[in-house]
Amino acid sequence: MADRRLNVAVVGAGPAGIYASDILSKSDLDVSIDLFERLPAPYGLVRYGVAPDHPRIKAIINALYNVLQRGDIRLHGNVDIGTDVTLDELRAYYDAVIIATGANADAPLDIPGADLPECYGAADFVSWYDGHPDYPRTWPLGAKEVAVIGVGNVALDISRMLAKHPDDLMPTDIPANVEAGLRESPITDVHIFGRRGPAQVKFTPMELRELGMVHDVDVIVYPEDFEYDDGSQAAIEDSKMTKQVVDQLTNWVFQEPEDLKASRRIHIHMLQQPVAILGTDHVEGVRMERTALQGDGSVRGTGEFIDYPVQAVYRAIGYASLPLAGAPFDHIRHVIPNSGGRVMDNGETVTGLYATGWVKRGPVGLIGSTKSDAQETIANLLEDAAADRLHATGPGTGAEGMFALLDERGVRYTSWHGWELLEAYEKSLGAPQGRERIKVVERDTMTAVSRDEEHDGKLY
């Protein structure tokens, strides 16, 4: 390894950035690590991209907390790389920079009517109900019938949040403005649509089972949507998880109609693909085309169309990363071009610049994949360090120079201690109601609490 201490900056304090920092900190490299996050709070999509009633949030956050509370990785929140400081400026002070900004934008749905005002992206809705400080405080929830396009866990999350009664969300950390909005919702029916069959949906068994446990919400699956081909049968035989998902969907097919008495319903439709969102000025329905399996698990359109009356459409067809100013970006794949985590620009390696997580490989995979990404990226960074390739482009003074610059610009950055203050404050808000915490939405309040400054107590 290099015979000098290296300064490394990591951009993004979600799981990808934290895991990369953790792996790097445990290497033999003599390294100083600064973790930058544009929000005042850490954890990225774990705090702002997962439904608040998800049972595994706490376990994941505890694991990330245990990494950061050690103190050998310094967290600096409320610093927007690209706005408060440029990526070039960061590289002037740090020998290496790892980009771990994730994917928080919605993939587009390219069909007629997708630009109608009640056609929403799942990521935007999730950010609203998770209290993301950069999103509006209200959400239009006037629809009684809603379509959700997509058959992954995000589709399940937003369907459950739409259909669930607000009283059943009160044990969670949902902000007060989200609770108020959901209480006004007149929703009765959520329709989830997937273009392929039951053996091809991307739900995980646990998430799907949770859907059936929601109070006063029936899950309805239709027998005409069940079709298997050789590819489907092979998928069921090859994957225990696929078999569990198909078994759960099958159980719902055989429910007795007289047992379906809930005031709200979630309908799961398969073998249907969207071809148009109906309406002139507002969403009035969605037109689906029946599909047929082709033998290998793929489908083709049949020319049979079904119109469903809905007043809103949510697309949950995948997330996409956004460019980071100053870094190369593939606008087709929505990732930073890289080879094993080394950032590439027009086929050439950008020495000292790395990527990990969804911005590296696209929004697929769970926590295990994120760790594997980080291991590969850090292995290549260590190889470059051993070859003495890593040198800051400027003074290379790391945090010393960077925070002098931030102070000069008046950036109100936060710290790990600041997060502990904010966490304690959120817990103090929840305690009188018997809740673990109530999430603060207002960015100025989050920042002031984290910096131990006076504030007006505005929560959203």
Disulfide bonds with the S-S distance in Angstrom:
none
